């Protein structure tokens, strides 16, 4: 980047594109969905490992020892290692702080008085509820977040709201993500309340990165025609 190039907007555009699993692949700002862009949206291979490893270690150690303390120690140690790696790689400080808070909560809940092993996964329930609620509200007020992001990326602002066909597509694309977060709660909450911790951990992993990538692909299918028509 040269000194004469406008610095503020491009990082924001790249950030918005990354959330949708899209890449800006030429000087004209054309958008596309590729294996690399989807991989980047989930944090790359390191992000995938970071998403899977702590929960896998927790469930594995718990299954072997039947003790929550060593399971939490091993899982949290892995999470802390990834957090340190993020700091070393100079990732945004806010991400590191959020990660530290998340690790602390995951460790505290199952180890507190009256805690149970399945409490290690409680934080994820609130995360899914929070994201799902925000997306659902955006649909209810007819400002679907997928439409907002794509309107920003294509430079069209909010003009898409005047087009009923586009509104339906953006509502549907946002609804895909609402469905993802709702499905996680519907499947995993009964396992939590029935204390099936090992099975809960398995579904937590299975409904993580794979379903996230699927939702990125479905979002692209629903919005591709609109994106390509505007470039």
Secondary structure, 3 states (H helix, E strand, C coil): CCCCCCHHHHHHHHHHHHHCCEEECCCCCCEEECHHHHHHHCCHHHHHHHHHHHHHHHHHHHHHHCCHHHHHHHHHHHHHHHHHHHHHCCCCHHHHHHHHHHHHHHHHHHHCCCCCHHHHHHHHHHHHHHHHHHHHHHHHCCCCHHHHHHHHHHCCCCHHHHCHHHHHHHHHHHHHHHHHHHHHHHHHHHHHHCCCHHHHHHHHHHCCHHHHHHHHHHHHHHHHHHHHHCC
